[in-house]
Amino acid sequence: MTPQQIEKHIVRYGDLKPCKTAFIDAHTPGSDQKENFTIIGGGVSESPDQHVHIRQTPGFNIGAAGQPPKCRNSLHSHRTAEVFFVLKGRWRFFWGRWGTAGEVVLQEGDIFNIPTGIFRGFENIGTDYGMIMSILGGDDAGGGVIWAPQVIEDASEHGLVLGENGTLYDTKKGQCLPDDVNPMPLLNEDELKAFPEPAPADVLPNYVARYWDLMALAANQPAKVIGPNGMLKDKPGFEVDFITRSSLGAEPHAVDHHEVLMPVHGHWKLNWADGETLLNPGDTCLIEPGFSHSIAPSMMGEASLYRITATDDPAGSTWVQ
């Protein structure tokens, strides 16, 4: 591949195109300044304005959320995996029917494999604009978002209506539901009982990995973060490894499945037979199966990245041994 061809498989952080109307809470005070980024795959955006950088899906989706301080993403749930790692800032994740069942604060580089089937939300509690990168299980990312009832009710007071077809309609712009589309129904009390509220003691050891723990674990070889043999045991249709400058050898390698490289710190040189390029924090690079390549830090200093590799496991609920 030429450098020009490989560049089509890279989404640069500085080239990311945000959507500010991606979800039903886009007008709700406290959530109306968030930005959604769809990097690989169609994601779960409910807005026709969402820009998709790479439409090809390797069995999962890659996205991101950017928010200023005190901005939050409302309570919702997913049918497949939703994994976040913090690229910039300090973030509070909370869960439960009302967001009061538990919470965890994540710093830069920390990763959270949120259990499927629970309501979750998150907010930037730092002092600057923050960015979290996401991995969503499945080519269709689980078919969309399931919102807590109060989120849909609050949104209607600010002009947004979600159709059963998963599309948003803004009544402030004169939009209305088509005649053949009903509004998204609210979950009833019996349905809400199916959404568990795990205690923090059950969530934190099994679903959260801290950056500096991973740095230590990856001192001599890649640290297995998510997978059946990972620090966070799961089979979501992909595996996640954490890599530092001393984790990999210089020899080129190729894999049978797609992989995605996402630097956290430092500058990484991607080499292949016909060229080389640099990957920087916030960049996302899709590697095709069979593509022989090597990657290594291009300069001294702290260097780390997450590598996501597709597997043959079907996307679905969180794996229980």
Secondary structure as UniProt FT lines:
FT   HELIX           3..7
FT   TURN            8..9
FT   STRAND          10..11
FT   HELIX           13..15
FT   TURN            24..27
FT   TURN            29..33
FT   STRAND          35..40
FT   TURN            43..44
FT   TURN            48..49
FT   STRAND          52..54
FT   STRAND          60..67
FT   TURN            69..70
FT   STRAND          72..77
FT   STRAND          82..88
FT   STRAND          91..95
FT   TURN            97..98
FT   STRAND          102..106
FT   TURN            108..109
FT   STRAND          111..114
FT   TURN            116..117
FT   STRAND          120..124
FT   STRAND          130..137
FT   TURN            139..140
FT   HELIX           141..143
FT   STRAND          146..147
FT   HELIX           149..156
FT   TURN            157..159
FT   STRAND          160..163
FT   TURN            164..165
FT   STRAND          168..170
FT   HELIX           171..173
FT   TURN            179..180
FT   HELIX           189..192
FT   TURN            193..194
FT   HELIX           200..207
FT   STRAND          208..209
FT   HELIX           211..217
FT   STRAND          223..227
FT   TURN            228..229
FT   STRAND          232..233
FT   STRAND          238..244
FT   TURN            245..247
FT   STRAND          259..265
FT   STRAND          268..272
FT   TURN            273..274
FT   STRAND          275..279
FT   TURN            281..282
FT   STRAND          284..287
FT   TURN            289..290
FT   STRAND          293..297
FT   STRAND          304..310
//
